[in-house]
Amino acid sequence: MTWYLDQMKSYWQKGLLQALPVRKSIVDLPEFQKDANMVKAVKEWQPVAKTFAAKSTKIVSSLNAVDGGQAFTAFAQQVVQGETDPKTALATLQKGIESVM
């Protein structure tokens, strides 16, 4: 597992991932830093932190769908684009999380 996590940075270096990273070392990569929207999302709205699954006291498979799903990615995009008011963006996020839970 440690090896896999250490190798994840290559996906960002090759431009294969558009999700927010789970490691600070990935945020520090020059390839990640050149995407201004992603940098802004990490700095202002969704910093690298523990996942919801890491905070859970039970093993629930749907937590993976929350942490790795599209709801948070879509939310971050809405915030960065600024084309949606906060209530609508949060309502969409909640709906996305509820749909996988």
All heavy atoms as an XYZ file, in Angstrom:
785
protein
N       0.815     -1.178      0.000
C       0.000      0.000      0.000
C       0.870      1.257      0.000
O       0.575      2.214     -0.706
C      -0.933     -0.030      1.216
C      -1.835      1.170      1.280
S      -2.932      1.326     -0.128
C      -4.414      0.724      0.542
N       1.931      1.231      0.778
C       2.832      2.390      0.833
C       3.425      2.660     -0.546
O       3.491      3.804     -0.991
C       3.949      2.159      1.863
O       3.338      1.930      3.131
C       4.866      3.350      1.960
N       3.846      1.600     -1.223
C       4.420      1.769     -2.566
C       3.393      2.391     -3.500
O       3.688      3.327     -4.237
C       4.882      0.421     -3.120
C       5.420      0.537     -4.503
C       6.705      0.824     -4.872
C       4.686      0.411     -5.736
N       6.816      0.884     -6.239
C       5.585      0.639     -6.796
C       3.361      0.139     -6.036
C       5.199      0.576     -8.123
C       2.982      0.091     -7.370
C       3.902      0.306     -8.386
N       2.174      1.883     -3.466
C       1.113      2.398     -4.338
C       0.884      3.887     -4.090
O       0.812      4.678     -5.024
C      -0.181      1.612     -4.122
C      -1.347      2.197     -4.879
C      -1.471      2.021     -6.253
C      -2.315      2.948     -4.219
C      -2.535      2.579     -6.952
C      -3.377      3.503     -4.913
C      -3.483      3.316     -6.275
O      -4.523      3.874     -6.952
N       0.755      4.270     -2.835
C       0.524      5.675     -2.515
C       1.683      6.554     -2.955
O       1.477      7.677     -3.414
C       0.257      5.842     -1.018
C      -1.067      5.259     -0.532
C      -1.151      5.320      0.986
C      -2.246      5.963     -1.168
N       2.896      6.038     -2.835
C       4.063      6.805     -3.283
C       4.083      6.961     -4.806
O       4.622      7.928     -5.327
C       5.363      6.132     -2.821
C       5.591      6.302     -1.325
O       4.992      7.226     -0.728
O       6.366      5.511     -0.766
N       3.499      6.013     -5.514
C       3.509      6.048     -6.975
C       2.355      6.847     -7.573
O       2.344      7.148     -8.763
C       3.480      4.627     -7.552
C       4.637      3.754     -7.114
C       5.989      4.388     -7.371
O       6.263      4.857     -8.458
N       6.831      4.422     -6.346
N       1.382      7.222     -6.769
C       0.215      7.958     -7.268
C       0.602      9.261     -7.951
O      -0.084      9.717     -8.851
C      -0.762      8.251     -6.132
C      -1.554      7.048     -5.693
S      -2.677      7.448     -4.355
C      -3.825      8.529     -5.185
N       1.694      9.852     -7.524
C       2.087     11.139     -8.100
C       2.306     11.054     -9.603
O       2.089     12.019    -10.320
C       3.327     11.691     -7.409
C       4.573     10.869     -7.641
C       5.752     11.475     -6.917
C       6.979     10.622     -7.167
N       8.113     11.095     -6.440
N       2.676      9.889    -10.094
C       2.922      9.751    -11.532
C       1.653      9.986    -12.348
O       1.718     10.457    -13.483
C       3.531      8.388    -11.868
O       2.620      7.357    -11.586
N       0.483      9.701    -11.775
C      -0.775      9.950    -12.486
C      -0.980     11.449    -12.709
O      -1.450     11.870    -13.743
C      -1.959      9.354    -11.735
C      -1.937      7.843    -11.669
C      -1.846      7.189    -10.453
C      -1.998      7.083    -12.822
C      -1.822      5.805    -10.389
C      -1.977      5.705    -12.773
C      -1.890      5.072    -11.556
O      -1.868      3.708    -11.508
N      -0.654     12.247    -11.704
C      -0.777     13.703    -11.847
C       0.314     14.239    -12.768
O       0.083     15.137    -13.552
C      -0.702     14.387    -10.480
C      -2.033     14.487     -9.819
C      -2.936     15.503     -9.956
C      -2.655     13.551     -8.967
N      -4.061     15.250     -9.225
C      -3.918     14.061     -8.599
C      -2.265     12.314     -8.446
C      -4.779     13.393     -7.757
C      -3.127     11.653     -7.600
C      -4.366     12.187     -7.273
N       1.511     13.670    -12.686
C       2.601     14.122    -13.551
C       2.297     13.866    -15.020
O       2.720     14.620    -15.879
C       3.911     13.433    -13.148
C       4.433     13.936    -11.814
C       5.602     13.128    -11.307
O       5.598     11.900    -11.347
N       6.621     13.828    -10.822
N       1.550     12.817    -15.299
C       1.189     12.479    -16.677
C      -0.132     13.126    -17.108
O      -0.564     12.945    -18.238
C       1.099     10.960    -16.835
C       2.429     10.262    -16.650
C       2.273      8.767    -16.717
C       3.603      8.085    -16.464
N       3.481      6.621    -16.429
N      -0.780     13.834    -16.202
C      -2.047     14.486    -16.538
C      -3.212     13.526    -16.653
O      -4.192     13.813    -17.344
N      -3.153     12.394    -15.977
C      -4.200     11.382    -16.087
C      -5.328     11.560    -15.087
O      -6.390     10.972    -15.242
C      -3.594      9.984    -15.914
C      -2.544      9.590    -16.958
C      -1.920      8.260    -16.600
C      -3.168      9.534    -18.341
N      -5.118     12.359    -14.059
C      -6.141     12.558    -13.033
C      -6.541     14.014    -12.940
O      -5.709     14.901    -13.041
C      -5.629     12.095    -11.662
C      -5.464     10.598    -11.488
C      -4.884     10.291    -10.117
C      -6.778      9.869    -11.659
N      -7.826     14.217    -12.704
C      -8.334     15.570    -12.532
C      -8.975     15.746    -11.156
O      -9.511     16.795    -10.856
C      -9.366     15.886    -13.621
C      -8.770     15.894    -15.007
C      -7.678     16.933    -15.153
O      -7.818     18.055    -14.716
N      -6.582     16.548    -15.752
N      -8.908     14.727    -10.320
C      -9.490     14.803     -8.986
C      -8.563     15.554     -8.043
O      -7.384     15.745     -8.341
C      -9.729     13.390     -8.458
N      -9.102     15.968     -6.919
C      -8.270     16.607     -5.911
C      -7.393     15.542     -5.255
O      -7.849     14.442     -4.973
C      -9.143     17.296     -4.866
C      -9.943     18.485     -5.397
C     -10.918     18.972     -4.343
C      -9.033     19.605     -5.830
N      -6.139     15.865     -5.012
C      -5.210     14.860     -4.476
C      -5.429     14.589     -2.993
O      -5.986     15.410     -2.271
C      -3.843     15.497     -4.703
C      -4.095     16.954     -4.673
C      -5.464     17.135     -5.279
N      -4.936     13.445     -2.561
C      -5.059     13.057     -1.167
C      -3.732     13.184     -0.419
O      -3.657     12.849      0.753
C      -5.586     11.611     -1.029
C      -6.996     11.512     -1.581
C      -4.657     10.633     -1.734
N      -2.712     13.651     -1.100
C      -1.398     13.795     -0.467
C      -0.831     15.181     -0.735
O      -0.914     15.700     -1.842
C      -0.445     12.732     -0.981
C      -0.949     11.323     -0.671
C       0.070     10.295     -0.967
N       0.962     10.216      0.173
C       1.965      9.365      0.259
N       2.197      8.549     -0.732
N       2.720      9.329      1.319
N      -0.221     15.745      0.276
C       0.395     17.057      0.136
C       1.553     17.025     -0.861
O       1.806     18.002     -1.556
C       0.864     17.567      1.494
C      -0.279     17.922      2.403
C       0.198     18.408      3.750
C      -0.999     18.691      4.634
N      -0.619     19.125      5.961
N       2.252     15.898     -0.945
C       3.372     15.796     -1.883
C       2.896     15.940     -3.332
O       3.628     16.439     -4.182
C       4.115     14.467     -1.703
O       3.241     13.373     -1.926
N       1.658     15.545     -3.615
C       1.103     15.696     -4.964
C       0.780     17.161     -5.229
O       1.039     17.682     -6.311
C      -0.130     14.794     -5.157
C       0.294     13.326     -5.103
C      -0.846     15.107     -6.463
C      -0.833     12.338     -5.047
N       0.239     17.846     -4.231
C      -0.051     19.275     -4.375
C       1.224     20.057     -4.678
O       1.206     21.031     -5.427
C      -0.732     19.819     -3.097
C      -0.877     21.335     -3.153
C      -2.088     19.169     -2.913
N       2.350     19.616     -4.146
C       3.623     20.306     -4.340
C       4.266     20.047     -5.705
O       5.218     20.733     -6.071
C       4.615     19.900     -3.240
C       4.166     20.378     -1.866
O       3.405     21.363     -1.798
O       4.584     19.759     -0.864
N       3.756     19.088     -6.462
C       4.334     18.780     -7.779
C       4.180     19.962     -8.738
O       3.127     20.608     -8.763
C       3.636     17.570     -8.405
C       3.872     16.214     -7.768
C       2.946     15.177     -8.408
C       5.318     15.783     -7.916
N       5.192     20.244     -9.545
C       5.069     21.335    -10.520
C       3.910     21.123    -11.493
O       3.252     22.081    -11.887
C       6.400     21.320    -11.271
C       7.309     20.421    -10.521
C       6.494     19.602     -9.583
N       3.646     19.872    -11.845
C       2.557     19.563    -12.770
C       1.208     19.926    -12.163
O       0.302     20.366    -12.865
C       2.576     18.071    -13.151
C       3.780     17.647    -13.945
C       5.009     17.312    -13.096
O       4.951     17.417    -11.859
O       6.027     16.938    -13.685
N       1.061     19.727    -10.870
C      -0.181     20.098    -10.196
C      -0.254     21.610    -10.031
O      -1.304     22.215    -10.236
C      -0.283     19.410     -8.824
C      -1.592     19.653     -8.144
C      -2.678     18.846     -8.400
C      -1.749     20.700     -7.252
C      -3.907     19.070     -7.783
C      -2.968     20.941     -6.627
C      -4.045     20.121     -6.899
N       0.858     22.230     -9.681
C       0.900     23.666     -9.413
C       0.577     24.507    -10.640
O       0.137     25.643    -10.515
C       2.270     24.061     -8.854
C       2.502     23.577     -7.436
C       1.591     24.256     -6.435
O       1.413     25.456     -6.461
N       0.998     23.462     -5.554
N       0.775     23.973    -11.839
C       0.494     24.782    -13.031
C      -0.998     24.844    -13.378
O      -1.398     25.608    -14.237
C       1.332     24.336    -14.223
C       1.026     22.985    -14.778
C       1.962     22.667    -15.933
C       1.653     21.300    -16.476
N       2.524     20.919    -17.557
N      -1.829     24.076    -12.666
C      -3.284     24.154    -12.844
C      -3.844     25.100    -11.780
O      -4.088     24.712    -10.637
C      -3.913     22.769    -12.723
C      -5.409     22.771    -13.023
O      -6.053     23.833    -12.868
O      -5.925     21.715    -13.403
N      -4.042     26.341    -12.151
C      -4.452     27.379    -11.202
C      -5.771     27.053    -10.500
O      -5.927     27.340     -9.310
C      -4.553     28.723    -11.912
N      -6.708     26.462    -11.208
C      -7.998     26.125    -10.598
C      -7.854     25.063     -9.515
O      -8.483     25.156     -8.458
C      -8.999     25.668    -11.657
C      -9.487     26.803    -12.512
O      -9.513     27.942    -12.093
N      -9.857     26.489    -13.740
N      -7.046     24.039     -9.780
C      -6.840     22.987     -8.786
C      -6.119     23.541     -7.565
O      -6.476     23.218     -6.429
C      -6.057     21.819     -9.402
C      -6.838     21.064    -10.462
S      -8.239     20.160     -9.796
C      -7.442     18.651     -9.356
N      -5.121     24.368     -7.784
C      -4.372     24.961     -6.671
C      -5.308     25.806     -5.811
O      -5.293     25.733     -4.580
C      -3.182     25.792     -7.186
C      -2.541     26.595     -6.071
C      -2.152     24.880     -7.849
N      -6.162     26.595     -6.465
C      -7.111     27.429     -5.735
C      -8.097     26.561     -4.942
O      -8.407     26.871     -3.793
C      -7.863     28.341     -6.703
C      -8.779     29.322     -6.008
C      -9.360     30.322     -6.975
C     -10.193     31.342     -6.208
N     -10.594     32.463     -7.030
N      -8.560     25.492     -5.533
C      -9.502     24.600     -4.852
C      -8.870     24.009     -3.590
O      -9.506     23.950     -2.539
C      -9.958     23.493     -5.789
N      -7.611     23.598     -3.689
C      -6.930     23.002     -2.538
C      -6.636     24.054     -1.468
O      -6.806     23.813     -0.281
C      -5.636     22.286     -2.979
C      -4.781     21.898     -1.781
C      -5.968     21.049     -3.804
N      -6.224     25.231     -1.893
C      -5.864     26.274     -0.926
C      -7.076     26.885     -0.234
O      -7.017     27.209      0.949
C      -5.071     27.385     -1.612
C      -3.641     27.008     -1.893
C      -2.881     28.189     -2.455
C      -1.434     27.803     -2.698
N      -0.669     28.910     -3.271
N      -8.174     27.064     -0.959
C      -9.285     27.819     -0.408
C     -10.498     26.997      0.014
O     -11.254     27.425      0.885
C      -9.727     28.884     -1.415
C      -8.637     29.903     -1.686
C      -9.076     30.996     -2.642
O     -10.296     31.218     -2.784
O      -8.190     31.618     -3.251
N     -10.728     25.840     -0.614
C     -11.975     25.138     -0.341
C     -11.822     23.702      0.129
O     -12.589     23.247      0.953
C     -12.882     25.169     -1.575
C     -13.336     26.547     -1.888
C     -14.192     27.313     -1.141
C     -12.944     27.353     -2.983
N     -14.359     28.533     -1.717
C     -13.605     28.597     -2.867
C     -12.107     27.161     -4.064
C     -13.455     29.615     -3.766
C     -11.951     28.177     -4.974
C     -12.618     29.388     -4.824
N     -10.923     22.964     -0.420
C     -10.814     21.543     -0.075
C      -9.353     21.169      0.145
O      -8.724     20.567     -0.701
C     -11.422     20.696     -1.208
C     -11.420     19.210     -0.937
C     -12.297     18.814      0.217
O     -13.378     19.345      0.401
N     -11.849     17.885      1.012
N      -8.813     21.537      1.305
C      -7.405     21.201      1.564
C      -7.209     19.695      1.695
O      -8.159     18.949      1.935
C      -7.126     21.909      2.891
C      -8.450     22.066      3.530
C      -9.446     22.209      2.413
N      -5.986     19.268      1.536
C      -5.666     17.854      1.719
C      -5.964     17.510      3.177
O      -5.487     18.159      4.094
C      -4.189     17.570      1.372
C      -3.842     16.124      1.673
C      -3.916     17.900     -0.087
N      -6.781     16.526      3.376
C      -7.192     16.166      4.730
C      -7.580     14.695      4.763
O      -7.511     14.007      3.746
C      -8.384     17.025      5.146
N      -8.010     14.243      5.903
C      -8.477     12.869      6.012
C      -9.823     12.729      5.312
O     -10.643     13.634      5.340
C      -8.628     12.475      7.475
C      -7.306     12.312      8.177
C      -7.508     11.795      9.576
C      -6.159     11.597     10.236
N      -6.311     11.047     11.587
N     -10.047     11.576      4.738
C     -11.311     11.301      4.066
C     -12.405     11.044      5.091
O     -12.132     10.827      6.271
C     -11.192     10.062      3.167
O     -10.925      8.928      4.013
C     -10.090     10.211      2.139
N     -13.634     11.055      4.644
C     -14.734     10.704      5.524
C     -14.590      9.258      5.988
O     -14.891      8.924      7.125
C     -16.086     10.890      4.825
C     -16.473     12.325      4.700
C     -16.485     12.944      3.464
C     -16.803     13.066      5.810
C     -16.838     14.279      3.347
C     -17.153     14.403      5.710
C     -17.169     15.009      4.468
N     -14.124      8.391      5.111
C     -13.945      6.987      5.476
C     -12.926      6.844      6.606
O     -13.085      6.006      7.498
C     -13.509      6.184      4.254
N     -11.880      7.654      6.608
C     -10.868      7.581      7.660
C     -11.436      7.978      9.012
O     -10.947      7.539     10.050
C      -9.694      8.480      7.301
N     -12.469      8.778      9.010
C     -13.079      9.235     10.253
C     -14.201      8.308     10.732
O     -14.703      8.460     11.831
C     -13.637     10.644     10.060
C     -12.572     11.670      9.736
C     -13.195     13.015      9.440
C     -12.147     14.012      8.986
N     -12.731     15.302      8.654
N     -14.592      7.366      9.901
C     -15.713      6.494     10.217
C     -15.343      5.474     11.289
O     -14.211      5.010     11.362
C     -16.171      5.762      8.961
O     -17.228      4.883      9.262
N     -16.307      5.126     12.104
C     -16.094      4.087     13.114
C     -16.536      2.718     12.600
O     -16.330      1.718     13.258
C     -16.878      4.424     14.400
O     -18.266      4.557     14.087
C     -16.364      5.716     15.018
N     -17.152      2.694     11.417
C     -17.625      1.441     10.832
C     -17.097      1.326      9.404
O     -16.822      2.324      8.746
C     -19.147      1.402     10.784
C     -19.800      1.466     12.140
C     -21.307      1.489     11.991
C     -21.949      1.620     13.350
N     -23.395      1.717     13.261
N     -16.990      0.107      8.926
C     -16.610     -0.117      7.536
C     -17.891     -0.128      6.710
O     -18.742     -0.997      6.862
C     -15.853     -1.446      7.373
C     -14.539     -1.393      8.160
C     -15.588     -1.727      5.901
C     -13.784     -2.692      8.169
N     -18.023      0.876      5.856
C     -19.204      1.007      5.015
C     -18.719      1.273      3.595
O     -18.022      2.255      3.346
C     -20.101      2.178      5.499
C     -21.335      2.297      4.645
C     -20.463      1.996      6.955
N     -19.053      0.400      2.667
C     -18.539      0.530      1.302
C     -18.969      1.816      0.623
O     -18.260      2.347     -0.222
C     -18.964     -0.674      0.460
O     -20.370     -0.733      0.364
N     -20.117      2.355      0.999
C     -20.586      3.570      0.333
C     -19.710      4.778      0.649
O     -19.726      5.762     -0.091
C     -22.045      3.856      0.697
O     -22.187      3.986      2.087
N     -18.920      4.722      1.733
C     -18.018      5.830      2.031
C     -16.984      6.019      0.920
O     -16.568      7.127      0.635
C     -17.322      5.621      3.371
C     -18.194      5.873      4.594
C     -17.445      5.498      5.865
C     -18.648      7.306      4.657
N     -16.595      4.929      0.286
C     -15.659      5.035     -0.835
C     -16.292      5.815     -1.979
O     -15.631      6.613     -2.635
C     -15.225      3.650     -1.312
C     -14.165      3.750     -2.367
O     -13.191      4.466     -2.207
N     -14.361      3.041     -3.465
N     -17.567      5.604     -2.196
C     -18.267      6.338     -3.258
C     -18.373      7.815     -2.924
O     -18.385      8.663     -3.817
C     -19.651      5.739     -3.493
N     -18.441      8.143     -1.636
C     -18.473      9.549     -1.232
C     -17.095     10.162     -1.438
O     -16.937     11.200     -2.087
C     -18.912      9.703      0.241
C     -18.731     11.140      0.708
C     -20.355      9.266      0.409
N     -16.079      9.528     -0.872
C     -14.721     10.070     -0.951
C     -14.164     10.071     -2.370
O     -13.462     10.991     -2.756
C     -13.781      9.278     -0.044
C     -14.048      9.527      1.426
O     -14.540     10.624      1.762
O     -13.760      8.643      2.243
N     -14.460      9.046     -3.126
C     -13.897      8.932     -4.468
C     -14.877      9.261     -5.569
O     -14.563      9.136     -6.749
N     -16.068      9.675     -5.201
C     -17.106      9.943     -6.190
C     -17.030     11.334     -6.790
O     -16.114     12.112     -6.528
N     -18.031     11.632     -7.559
C     -18.047     12.887     -8.313
C     -18.635     14.063     -7.545
O     -18.461     15.204     -7.949
C     -18.839     12.683     -9.610
C     -18.166     11.735    -10.572
C     -16.804     12.240    -10.990
O     -16.640     13.402    -11.325
N     -15.816     11.377    -10.959
N     -19.298     13.806     -6.429
C     -19.990     14.893     -5.726
C     -19.039     16.001     -5.289
O     -19.293     17.187     -5.528
C     -20.754     14.344     -4.525
N     -17.921     15.634     -4.666
C     -16.987     16.652     -4.197
C     -16.241     17.322     -5.344
O     -15.951     18.518     -5.301
C     -16.001     16.072     -3.173
C     -16.599     15.951     -1.804
C     -16.916     14.709     -1.289
C     -16.862     17.068     -1.045
C     -17.480     14.592     -0.034
C     -17.426     16.965      0.216
C     -17.733     15.719      0.727
N     -15.929     16.558     -6.374
C     -15.265     17.144     -7.534
C     -16.171     18.168     -8.207
O     -15.742     19.271     -8.534
C     -14.869     16.045     -8.546
O     -14.015     15.109     -7.890
C     -14.160     16.625     -9.753
N     -17.431     17.803     -8.384
C     -18.390     18.727     -8.996
C     -18.582     19.963     -8.121
O     -18.655     21.085     -8.631
C     -19.732     18.015     -9.222
N     -18.625     19.762     -6.804
C     -18.778     20.884     -5.881
C     -17.595     21.849     -6.010
O     -17.782     23.069     -6.121
C     -18.895     20.370     -4.449
C     -18.920     21.461     -3.419
C     -20.024     22.291     -3.281
C     -17.841     21.661     -2.584
C     -20.057     23.300     -2.329
C     -17.854     22.666     -1.633
C     -18.960     23.486     -1.501
N     -16.392     21.312     -6.014
C     -15.202     22.164     -6.143
C     -15.221     22.933     -7.453
O     -14.888     24.127     -7.493
C     -13.933     21.317     -6.043
N     -15.639     22.283     -8.530
C     -15.714     22.959     -9.821
C     -16.741     24.082     -9.800
O     -16.502     25.162    -10.340
C     -16.047     21.957    -10.925
C     -14.914     21.023    -11.244
C     -15.310     19.942    -12.218
O     -16.484     19.716    -12.494
N     -14.326     19.251    -12.763
N     -17.879     23.845     -9.167
C     -18.908     24.880     -9.079
C     -18.401     26.085     -8.300
O     -18.649     27.227     -8.685
C     -20.164     24.334     -8.403
C     -20.957     23.390     -9.256
C     -22.171     22.846     -8.518
O     -22.196     22.786     -7.295
N     -23.186     22.442     -9.276
N     -17.691     25.836     -7.227
C     -17.172     26.926     -6.407
C     -16.136     27.726     -7.180
O     -16.177     28.959     -7.207
C     -16.586     26.380     -5.085
C     -15.830     27.460     -4.333
C     -17.688     25.803     -4.212
N     -15.215     27.037     -7.827
C     -14.154     27.717     -8.572
C     -14.726     28.514     -9.741
O     -14.320     29.651    -10.000
C     -13.088     26.712     -9.067
C     -12.122     27.357    -10.035
C     -12.325     26.138     -7.888
N     -15.688     27.946    -10.442
C     -16.280     28.633    -11.588
C     -17.130     29.819    -11.165
O     -17.293     30.777    -11.927
C     -17.115     27.660    -12.414
C     -16.264     26.617    -13.116
C     -17.089     25.524    -13.760
O     -18.300     25.427    -13.554
N     -16.439     24.680    -14.533
N     -17.676     29.776     -9.963
C     -18.453     30.887     -9.442
C     -19.745     31.182    -10.185
O     -20.276     32.281    -10.098
N     -20.258     30.211    -10.912
C     -21.478     30.423    -11.683
C     -22.730     29.980    -10.928
O     -23.838     30.097    -11.437
C     -21.383     29.674    -13.016
C     -20.249     30.193    -13.889
C     -20.057     29.381    -15.153
O     -20.757     28.363    -15.341
O     -19.187     29.763    -15.943
N     -22.545     29.465     -9.704
C     -23.658     28.965     -8.914
C     -23.620     29.629     -7.545
O     -22.557     29.823     -6.983
C     -23.527     27.432     -8.742
O     -23.435     26.828    -10.022
C     -24.707     26.846     -8.012
N     -24.785     29.937     -7.007
C     -24.809     30.522     -5.672
C     -24.491     29.433     -4.634
O     -24.648     28.243     -4.917
C     -26.176     31.169     -5.388
C     -27.284     30.146     -5.354
O     -27.789     29.781     -6.442
O     -27.641     29.701     -4.250
N     -24.022     29.813     -3.444
C     -23.604     28.829     -2.444
C     -24.684     27.824     -2.055
O     -24.398     26.632     -1.915
C     -23.206     29.693     -1.248
C     -22.832     31.011     -1.834
C     -23.734     31.185     -3.013
N     -25.920     28.263     -1.885
C     -26.987     27.334     -1.483
C     -27.210     26.257     -2.537
O     -27.395     25.089     -2.211
C     -28.285     28.095     -1.216
C     -28.299     28.804      0.111
C     -29.671     29.367      0.403
C     -29.673     30.018      1.775
N     -30.997     30.482      2.161
N     -27.185     26.653     -3.791
C     -27.377     25.680     -4.871
C     -26.212     24.698     -4.925
O     -26.418     23.490     -5.081
C     -27.529     26.405     -6.222
O     -28.630     27.310     -6.140
C     -27.756     25.423     -7.353
N     -24.985     25.210     -4.794
C     -23.807     24.340     -4.824
C     -23.847     23.336     -3.678
O     -23.582     22.141     -3.874
C     -22.528     25.174     -4.763
N     -24.190     23.790     -2.472
C     -24.268     22.889     -1.323
C     -25.425     21.901     -1.448
O     -25.295     20.734     -1.056
C     -24.385     23.694     -0.031
C     -23.099     24.412      0.380
C     -23.380     25.387      1.516
C     -22.030     23.417      0.780
N     -26.537     22.339     -2.007
C     -27.672     21.431     -2.212
C     -27.302     20.332     -3.199
O     -27.653     19.164     -3.008
C     -28.886     22.208     -2.699
N     -26.574     20.700     -4.237
C     -26.124     19.715     -5.222
C     -25.150     18.733     -4.586
O     -25.218     17.523     -4.835
C     -25.469     20.423     -6.425
O     -26.412     21.336     -6.992
C     -25.030     19.430     -7.482
N     -24.247     19.243     -3.754
C     -23.301     18.376     -3.045
C     -24.051     17.393     -2.153
O     -23.781     16.190     -2.175
C     -22.325     19.216     -2.214
C     -21.383     18.441     -1.292
C     -20.488     17.506     -2.093
C     -20.550     19.411     -0.456
N     -24.996     17.892     -1.383
C     -25.762     17.024     -0.491
C     -26.521     15.961     -1.277
O     -26.534     14.793     -0.906
C     -26.736     17.841      0.348
C     -27.530     16.976      1.320
C     -28.391     17.794      2.262
O     -28.239     19.000      2.367
N     -29.289     17.134      2.950
N     -27.132     16.354     -2.372
C     -27.882     15.410     -3.212
C     -26.950     14.325     -3.759
O     -27.306     13.155     -3.789
C     -28.550     16.174     -4.352
C     -29.505     15.384     -5.182
C     -30.167     16.314     -6.195
C     -31.111     15.563     -7.100
N     -31.726     16.451     -8.097
N     -25.747     14.732     -4.182
C     -24.773     13.769     -4.695
C     -24.310     12.782     -3.640
O     -24.178     11.585     -3.906
N     -24.087     13.267     -2.426
C     -23.664     12.376     -1.343
C     -24.811     11.441     -0.958
O     -24.603     10.239     -0.778
C     -23.207     13.200     -0.116
C     -21.902     13.941     -0.455
C     -23.008     12.307      1.101
C     -21.477     14.947      0.589
N     -26.011     11.984     -0.843
C     -27.158     11.149     -0.481
C     -27.442     10.085     -1.531
O     -27.886      8.989     -1.201
C     -28.392     12.027     -0.270
C     -28.327     12.859      1.003
C     -29.474     13.834      1.148
O     -30.260     14.025      0.188
O     -29.588     14.430      2.232
N     -27.160     10.379     -2.785
C     -27.446      9.387     -3.833
C     -26.561      8.149     -3.733
O     -26.958      7.073     -4.186
C     -27.303     10.030     -5.212
O     -25.939     10.246     -5.528
N     -25.377      8.271     -3.152
C     -24.506      7.105     -3.019
C     -24.581      6.482     -1.629
O     -24.048      5.399     -1.403
C     -23.033      7.435     -3.367
C     -22.905      7.843     -4.807
C     -22.467      8.491     -2.441
N     -25.208      7.175     -0.710
C     -25.341      6.626      0.642
C     -26.650      5.900      0.723
O     -27.103      5.212      1.384
C     -25.243      7.705      1.708
C     -23.891      8.374      1.789
S     -22.529      7.320      2.241
C     -22.860      6.970      3.933
